[in-house]
Amino acid sequence: MNAEPRLIHLKGASELEPKCGATDAASTTNWVRGASFDEVYVPAEVVGRVDVVCGKCQEEAIRDDSGSDDEVVPDDEETSVAALADTSDADLLAEVARRMGHEGALSEEESKKTKDHRN
């Protein structure tokens, strides 16, 4: 049994090498830098299959967000509340599905709901 923790690196801007520049990286993942806090977020399925996200990659990602999956926009409370108030639940769910890569499943679910309302 291997006692080494399962380590994953964050993708760099070129997506060919990890954010920290390690030459021995076995696997990399997509990531997003937090807009409100200096944090790095990785997909939930990655968290379930690894033990550690490279600390050097995280530090580099906080310093320089190139390679992040989304554009980082600073969050101010006034803008956030106004934006959420103008956003429908369906739009929020669609955005979550898009980010998780499940656009098709959400569209299928919405189609079922539409059919149910017609009957």
Buried (B, 14 or more C-beta within 10 A) or exposed (E): EEEEEEBBBBBBEEEEBBBBEBEEBEEBBBBBBBBEEEEBBBBEEBEEEBEEBBEBBBBBBBEEBEBBBEEEEEEEEEEEEEEEEEEEEEEEEBEEBEBEEEEEEBEEEBEEEEEEEEE
